[in-house]
């Protein structure tokens, strides 16, 4: 989607649906990375993916709406969950959610300049919560592992299925 206008995005999605494509995806960038600004005379427009996909949903009927990776560490997780759930409901269950921690330091710095000196681990662990949360103490991995019940893969699968109501 980055080098397409808003109208082109919708037109391409409509044509993709007519041709039998499974999904349309959009990537999540809140700013244009330095290397992209340097590589092209006219940097791409990074449309906000959930709003763009909601417009695509209104103009299509079966095309899946895929987030080509939402950068979780730059978004408020509860708000994002609400937005994705709403889009999924409004589109008739067509959302496929892809998530990751992000890959461009300069994008994090553009969005959160106050976290410029924070480690990547701290940024991805605490996300947009802010510098106050970065300094809070974290239980060690050993403590977290000790407090979790032991469960093998089949146990976890059975638990997941029972939560969905398919197995007791």
N, C-alpha and C positions, 0 to 999 in steps of 0.2 A: 503493500500500500504506500510506501513512502514517496514514490515518484509519480503518484496518481492524484488527480484532483478528487474532491469528494464525489462529484458526479461520475467520474471515471470508475471509482471504486464500486459504486452501486451498479453501473452498467456492466462492468466485468463480472460481478457476482451474479447478476441476472443471466448473463450469457453462460457463465460456468454452470449454473443450475440447469439451463436449457440443454447444455451439452452432456449432462449427466455426471458432472464432477461431484465428489462427496462433500467437500468443505471449502470454505474461504477463510483465510487466516490473516490476522493483522499483528504487527509487532508493537511492542510497548516501549516507547522512548519518550521521556518527559523533556528532553532537550536534545539538541543535535551535537553529537560528539565532535571533538576537535578534528580528528582525522577526516571525518565526513565533510566538515566545513572547508577543509583544505583541499579535498579531492574534487569537489564540484563547484562550479561558478555559482549555481543556484542550489543551495542545500535543499534536501527533500522536506516535504511537509509530513510530520509525524502526527497523523490524526489520532486522537484518543481512541484506543481500540474498542472499548465497550460501547461508547456512544456511536462510533462508526458501525459496529456490528449490529447495534439496535436498529439503525437505519436500514442496513442490509436485510435484517430480519423482517422489517415491515414491507420490503419489496420482493421477498422470496418466500417459498413455502416449505421446501424440503432441504435446502442447502444447510449443512452443518456450519455453525459459527465458531471458529476456533481462535483462541487467543494464542498467537505464535510466541508465546512466553510472556506472561505478566511478571514484571520485576517486583517480587514481593517485598524486598527490603526497602523499596521507595514508596510503598503504599500502606495505608492504614488497613490492617487485615480484616477487621470487623466490617468496615465500610465496603471493602472490596468483596467480601463474601456476600453482603447484602446486594451489591450491584450485580454480581454474577448470578445470584439466585433469582433476582428480578428479571434479568435478561433471559435466563433459562425459562422462567415461567411465561413471559410474554412471547417468546419464540416457539412455544410448544415443545420444550425440552431439547432444543437443538444445539446447546452450548457444549463445546469441548474445551475444558480449561487446561492450559499449559502454563506452568509456573517455573520460575528459577530465581536465583539470587542476583542476577545481573552480571555484566562483564566489563563495564566501562567506568573506570575510576573518575574520569572527568565528568561523566554524567551524574554520578553521585555528588560530586563537588558542586556542580551547577545547581542541583536541586536542594542540597543541604550543605551550604558553605560552612556552616558551624561545625560540621563533622569532617572537615578537610583533613585534620590530623588523626582522625580515628583509624584504627586498623580495619582492614576489610572484614575480618572475623567479627569485630564488634558491630560494624554496620549491618552485616547480614544477620547477625544474631538478634539485634534489637530493632532493626528497621527504622521507621520514621518516628519512633517514640522520643528520640532526642538525646542530647548528651547526658542528661541526668540519669537516664536508664543505662547508659553505657558504663557508668561508674559503679552501678550496683553490684553487690557480690553475687557470684554464681556458684551453685553447688557443684562439686566435682563430678566428673563422669562416673567415677566409682560409686559415689553416693547415689546418683540417679539410678545406676544399674542395680544396686542392691535393693532399692525401694520398689522396683518393678517386679511383678509376678513373672515367673519363668513360664514360657509358652512356646511350643514349637510351631512350625509353619501351618500344620493341619489344625492345630488349636486356634491359631489366629484366623484362619479361613472360616472355621466353623463359627467363631464369634462374629465375624463380619457378616456372614450369611444370616445368622440369627437376628442381628440388628436390622437387617433388611426384611425380615419376616419370612425367609424362605426355608429356614431349618431351625429346629428348636434345640 
